[in-house]
Amino acid sequence: MRILALLLFGLLINTNVSGQQNLATNYSVNNGLPSNTVRSIYKDTKNRMWIGTSAGVCLFDGKNFQVMGITEGLVGDNVFSIAEDDKQNIWIGSMKGGVSKYDGKSFVNYTEKNGLVNDLIRVVWFSKKHKLILIGTNDGCSIFDGKSFISLTAKESEVKGLFVMGFLDGDNCVNIYTYSPDYYYKYYVKTKTFKKIRASRYAKNRHSTSPLILNNGDTIVSNFNDGINVLNNGLRKSFSGCGQIFDIKQDSDGNIWLACFADYTTRKTGGLYKYDGKSIKNYNQRMGIGDRSVWALYYDSVFSQLWVGTLNEGLFKIPLSVFEWHIATDFGLKELNVKSLFQAKNKTLWIGAKNRLMIRDPKGNIKSISNKQLIEIWGNPTPYSDLEFNCIGEDSKGNVYVGKFQNNLVQFLASEQYAQPHLYKINPAGTIFDFDRFDSLYYSDKWWDRVFVNAFNTPNQGTNNPGFHPGFPIPQIVKIISSADAVWFASKSEGLFMRSKGMLFQFSKINPSLPLIINDICFDQKGNTVIGSNTGDVLIVNYDARKGLEIKHRLIPGKHIKGNTVKFIIADHTNHLFIGTNLGLNRLNLKALYQENKVIVNFFDRETGYSDYSGKTAELDHEGNIWIGTDHHLLRINTNKMNDLLDAIEPDIMIERMEVNYEEFPVLNKQLILAHDQNNLTFHFETINYLNSQQTLYRYRLLGFSNRWSEFSSETKAVYSSLNPGKYKLVAEVQNTLNNARTSRLEYDFTIKHPWYSTWWFIMLMTIAFILIIWAIMLLKIRKIRREEKIKTEFSRQLANLEIRALQSQMNPHFIFNSINSIQSFILKNKSEEALGYLMDFSKILRQTLENASREFISLDEELQYIGYYLRLEMMRFDQKFEVEIILPDHVNPQAVLIPPMILQPYVENAIRHGLMHKQNGKGKIDLIFSADADLFKCIVQDNGVGRKKSSEIESWKRPAHKPQSTRITLERIALMNQTLGTNKCSINITDLTDKNGEPAGTKVEIILLLILG
């Protein structure tokens, strides 16, 4: 049984310890430190953090540690002290090594061989007033003026083991503090001499180390191996019990922080202590520092951070100023679980913790209400509950009420200065409540399914009839809060409710987009209602009797705020909304949201000092501070200092390094000029951020390549491959989620040169050569064109001559003479109609012949009309001695097919004059047959006359009046067409036809042309 009890006790202890949130961020060998022994911390004028360890010195940018030791040129690895001179050189003192000066590129080392008094370095310090480097060792000190050392040794001081531990500037000297009792030294700058000063007014056997002068003129020094002495014209105060102090720093609030050392030789506590002018207090447990051997301190006034170096646990970063965390021991408690907070009208802050009700007055004094008094009027806690103070409220008279699980309320009267608790009965019991402006009490419990109302005036001490009211149905209430004319209710199952003017509204039924699980409600400075949901949504709504509930803004988790569960919300006096989530604390700028519709959120997490995410209740005090109650802490947020901190945050972006063609390349301060083949570039950005380095976001673009920005991300490099020659400007911006309204910009210009074959002189040379080549080509082209024009002119002349000759052949005198004789014959025979028809066709032939003579192509339809006029004349002249048949396939459109003019008439004329006129037997016939295939058009003129041989025999004995040349001219035209069209497909084929006996039966002329469609 005893073993079981011990196991249970151990489990409870472990659970409680694991639940504690460490307020400090720890960096150790697991994060990149070369050693967990840190003896020196320094931040230089370039905002670089230097960490001195037992395994070398580190440069820290907030994310990564760059380690430099003996292999890099450092004089020794065990670094005890770091300082910076006015030329930005870093001086590093090493135990058993000496001193190194680092100029950013290389080390220059000084040891006993160079005149240094001793290589066992304790402290390196730069006098800004006298421009000197002072080096304290285990055996005296040395002053370096830039050329040589002037030393104070143990032999000269007649002190064995002269441990020099610190320096302070005087008017015309430097004060030297040692580990020797009763003495300190002065170094006079002008005379370069040392003087031993006996401090008889100080307590005897007290050593003075790690000196610090305060703003009020006090000097703080360590007190041998335990505590501090406060000096001002003598010893003013002395504090002990903390251990030997090796470093002292003051923060911006005037608090003094002490690095206290304790080991097996001492029984002192050791660790991190704070001196507030009245007492010293250990902060190890509060900050989560387990090491009792704290050696080095550095206070960063920009970010209000205290850096702590320990000998066993590495480096700690502690955020100060904005967040003031209180733990259970601050109130004399073993555990602190804050359930409720309330700011009363008299400016007192009521704190309802587990088993303790406390009141904080405006001066910061804490008063606890006696649990004995509460139990006497409230009753003993049940086995299932402690004295849990779940809700605190106030009526219009300033009386304060406290609710407990499943019980009546406790009343504290303002008229009695809250001295005596009274029982305030309600029926049924309720733990969540608030008063409206008429002092009606609305109350419920998260387990009830309705809200009750008590309308009796207060007080009602001991009454047996508390004024029961049947209430109205609202299940699982988590908060009740009243405004000027309404009472609002948050349900964790049915969403948002409001009661106004006797009417109850359930808004989730009216608007399904509203969340059903609400964790908190508050009001902003403009009277809007703000809702925090369990799903992370934050809604800002306003109710109007005419318009109903209007959703003015909806903040979405992941997009606008961080966290997917809202635990509490509260608006402060500067128009900011604080939203506590499962991931941290969001601070929303309501002014920017309302006036510009712009979401500006500052986000705080453990890295930035908001260390405990378990808070579920928040309150605004009369000074504008936000108080948050968590499972293990009571937190005060100083909103004014938060504004100062955010104003100080302006991230500075730089190019830390770059690569050209995937190899390291120096970052030049002047414009970078690269060769044409150095066109694969990688830029690595850096922002020194010791506050929340993980929340630094970058974006970039390369002007000359693209004007488009990349998205903000944590990626710290920009990669560009195969860039073309030209001028470029890399533009990069950095932003931090803690203050995303501020952005810093970097611009870096560089040029990629053109290759030699793209230089101006080569381009000019090539241009001249190109012009000469073009000129030669053009000259040859002109000559060729002239030759072609000459040929074309000759061709045109020949073609025109052929057309004239074709016209002349068609308009031969014999044809004209015969036509006129025929007209005369018709007239003499009184055949006036025949004469007129003949004359009309003859005139059409003349007109069409003249028109077609100037055209390159005419339609087949026009050619057939022309042939038709001609055939009618000849048939009238020869008294219908022959007939004509035209065969034209349906798929051939005569209006679309184009042929050369006057191409058919000569062969029709030959068929009549040489074939049909000599025919003795039977009637003559001429067939005109047309056909077309893919790209050719065929015209066939076929007669059934006597044939060419018989016609030649008949006409041989005659002397012809006119020798026709039309056939020869047509052949020449066909040859010119082939030449013009670049083909050899156009041709004329003449075939003599015979009958079955082999006798001549006519002539067939086949004219083949290219198929041309118009």
Secondary structure as UniProt FT lines:
FT   HELIX           2..19
FT   STRAND          25..27
FT   HELIX           29..31
FT   STRAND          38..43
FT   TURN            45..46
FT   STRAND          49..53
FT   TURN            54..55
FT   STRAND          56..60
FT   STRAND          65..68
FT   HELIX           70..72
FT   STRAND          79..84
FT   TURN            86..87
FT   STRAND          90..95
FT   TURN            96..97
FT   STRAND          98..102
FT   STRAND          107..110
FT   HELIX           112..114
FT   STRAND          120..127
FT   TURN            128..131
FT   STRAND          132..137
FT   TURN            138..139
FT   STRAND          140..144
FT   STRAND          149..152
FT   HELIX           154..157
FT   STRAND          164..169
FT   STRAND          173..178
FT   TURN            181..182
FT   STRAND          183..188
FT   TURN            189..192
FT   STRAND          193..198
FT   TURN            200..201
FT   TURN            204..205
FT   STRAND          212..213
FT   TURN            215..216
FT   STRAND          219..222
FT   TURN            224..225
FT   STRAND          228..231
FT   STRAND          235..239
FT   STRAND          244..250
FT   TURN            252..253
FT   STRAND          256..261
FT   TURN            264..265
FT   STRAND          271..275
FT   STRAND          280..282
FT   HELIX           284..287
FT   STRAND          294..300
FT   TURN            301..304
FT   STRAND          305..310
FT   STRAND          315..319
FT   STRAND          323..326
FT   HELIX           328..331
FT   STRAND          338..343
FT   TURN            345..346
FT   STRAND          349..353
FT   TURN            354..355
FT   STRAND          356..360
FT   TURN            362..363
FT   STRAND          366..369
FT   HELIX           371..378
FT   TURN            383..384
FT   STRAND          389..394
FT   TURN            396..397
FT   STRAND          400..404
FT   TURN            405..406
FT   STRAND          409..412
FT   HELIX           414..416
FT   TURN            417..418
FT   STRAND          421..424
FT   STRAND          432..435
FT   TURN            437..438
FT   STRAND          441..444
FT   TURN            446..447
FT   STRAND          451..454
FT   TURN            461..462
FT   STRAND          477..482
FT   STRAND          487..491
FT   TURN            492..494
FT   STRAND          495..500
FT   TURN            501..502
FT   STRAND          503..506
FT   HELIX           507..510
FT   TURN            512..513
FT   STRAND          518..523
FT   TURN            525..526
FT   STRAND          529..533
FT   TURN            534..535
FT   STRAND          538..544
FT   TURN            545..547
FT   STRAND          548..555
FT   TURN            558..560
FT   STRAND          566..571
FT   TURN            573..574
FT   STRAND          576..581
FT   TURN            582..583
FT   STRAND          584..589
FT   HELIX           590..596
FT   STRAND          601..604
FT   HELIX           606..608
FT   STRAND          617..620
FT   TURN            622..623
FT   STRAND          626..629
FT   STRAND          634..637
FT   HELIX           639..648
FT   STRAND          653..660
FT   TURN            661..662
FT   STRAND          663..665
FT   STRAND          672..674
FT   TURN            676..677
FT   STRAND          681..687
FT   HELIX           693..695
FT   STRAND          696..703
FT   TURN            704..705
FT   STRAND          717..720
FT   STRAND          726..736
FT   TURN            737..738
FT   STRAND          739..752
FT   HELIX           756..758
FT   HELIX           760..810
FT   HELIX           813..828
FT   TURN            829..830
FT   HELIX           832..852
FT   TURN            853..854
FT   STRAND          858..859
FT   HELIX           860..877
FT   TURN            878..880
FT   STRAND          882..887
FT   TURN            890..891
FT   TURN            894..896
FT   STRAND          897..899
FT   TURN            901..902
FT   HELIX           905..910
FT   HELIX           911..916
FT   TURN            917..918
FT   STRAND          924..932
FT   STRAND          936..943
FT   HELIX           947..956
FT   HELIX           966..981
FT   STRAND          987..994
FT   TURN            996..997
FT   STRAND          1000..1010
FT   STRAND          1012..1013
//
